[in-house]
Amino acid sequence: MKLRELCDDVRYQLEHETFSKDEIAIRFHHRLVFIHAFANGNGRHARLVADILIVRQGGSRFTWGMDQDLTGATEIRKQYIDALKLADRGDYSKLLIFARS
């Protein structure tokens, strides 16, 4: 149900250009991670699907911290998690920056 709502929301945002294409894809990514559809791999799945979404909208694939490993306990993963937590509070600015870093 939550995935259907998310897809419907994204479709509306794209049709009405509610946000920039990057922000729509990042907001999609954030909500997909939050829904947590799988026991493991939710971040990887959400990044892949956000990349597909932005490319299908004519944008370029996100770099997600220069494609560094986000699975280990690294500084880059901490930056990613901190950006997700900020997005939990409605501020997507750091997640947008991180996705293009």
Buried (B, 14 or more C-beta within 10 A) or exposed (E): EEEEEBEEBBEEBBEEEEBEBBBBBBBBBBBBBBBEEEEEEBBBBBBBBBBEBBEEEEBEBBEBBEEBEBEEEEEBBEBBEEBBEBBEEEEBEBBBEBBEB
